[in-house]
Amino acid sequence: MRKATRISRTSTHGFDGNNAALLTPEDGNHELSLSPSGRFFVDSYSKPDLPRVTVVRDQGGKLLYTVEKEDVSRLVAPDGSLRFRSP
């Protein structure tokens, strides 16, 4: 049985429906935190085959800075399978 992956993206548009802009273009589930000024937001996203990535974007969605990319290399074997230690 194949499991579905839920993908979410965030977009913005004017009240008249014009000027649509995709703020989070990457595939994945996104979590946003808006800065107090509203000029920037932190976007943390991931999906089952992509470890969490955290970036800072401006109010138009332009990528300004990559804060962190989770390193899961110690959890993945050379063949792509997950490694687990026995207790």
C-alpha positions as CSV (number, residue, x, y, z in Angstrom):
1,M,0.0,0.0,0.0
2,R,1.4,3.4,-1.0
3,K,1.2,6.2,1.5
4,A,0.4,9.7,0.3
5,T,2.7,12.6,1.3
6,R,1.0,15.8,2.2
7,I,2.6,18.8,0.7
8,S,1.8,22.3,1.8
9,R,2.9,25.6,0.4
10,T,2.2,29.2,1.5
11,S,1.2,31.9,-0.9
12,T,-0.1,35.5,-0.7
13,H,-2.3,37.7,-2.9
14,G,-4.1,41.0,-2.9
15,F,-7.7,41.3,-1.6
16,D,-8.8,41.6,-5.2
17,G,-7.2,38.3,-6.0
18,N,-4.3,39.8,-8.0
19,N,-0.6,39.8,-7.3
20,A,-0.4,36.2,-6.3
21,A,3.1,35.1,-5.0
22,L,4.3,31.8,-3.8
23,L,6.1,32.4,-0.5
24,T,7.3,28.8,0.2
25,P,8.1,27.1,-3.2
26,E,9.8,24.0,-1.9
27,D,7.9,20.7,-1.7
28,G,7.3,19.8,2.0
29,N,5.3,20.7,5.1
30,H,6.1,24.3,6.1
31,E,6.0,25.9,9.5
32,L,6.2,29.7,9.4
33,S,7.1,32.3,12.1
34,L,6.6,36.0,11.3
35,S,9.0,38.6,12.6
36,P,7.5,41.3,14.9
37,S,8.0,43.9,12.0
38,G,6.3,41.6,9.5
39,R,9.2,42.2,7.1
40,F,10.6,38.7,7.4
41,F,9.6,35.1,8.3
42,V,11.3,31.9,9.4
43,D,10.3,29.0,7.2
44,S,11.1,25.5,8.6
45,Y,10.1,22.7,6.2
46,S,10.7,19.0,5.7
47,K,9.1,15.9,4.2
48,P,9.6,12.2,4.8
49,D,12.6,12.0,2.5
50,L,14.0,15.4,3.3
51,P,15.4,16.4,6.7
52,R,14.2,19.7,8.2
53,V,15.6,22.9,6.6
54,T,15.2,26.3,8.3
55,V,15.5,29.5,6.2
56,V,14.8,33.2,6.6
57,R,12.7,34.9,3.8
58,D,11.6,38.4,3.2
59,Q,7.9,39.3,3.0
60,G,7.8,38.5,-0.7
61,G,9.2,35.0,-0.1
62,K,12.8,35.7,-1.3
63,L,15.3,33.4,0.3
64,L,17.7,35.5,2.4
65,Y,19.6,33.1,4.6
66,T,19.7,29.3,5.3
67,V,19.8,28.9,9.1
68,E,20.1,25.2,9.3
69,K,19.9,21.9,7.3
70,E,19.5,18.9,9.6
71,D,22.3,16.4,9.2
72,V,21.0,12.8,9.2
73,S,24.0,11.3,7.5
74,R,24.8,9.2,10.6
75,L,21.3,7.7,10.5
76,V,21.4,6.6,6.8
77,A,23.4,3.7,5.6
78,P,25.3,3.8,2.2
79,D,22.4,1.8,0.6
80,G,19.9,4.5,1.7
81,S,18.3,2.4,4.5
82,L,18.0,3.8,8.0
83,R,20.5,2.7,10.7
84,F,19.3,1.9,14.2
85,R,21.4,0.8,17.1
86,S,20.1,-2.1,19.2
87,P,19.7,-1.3,22.8
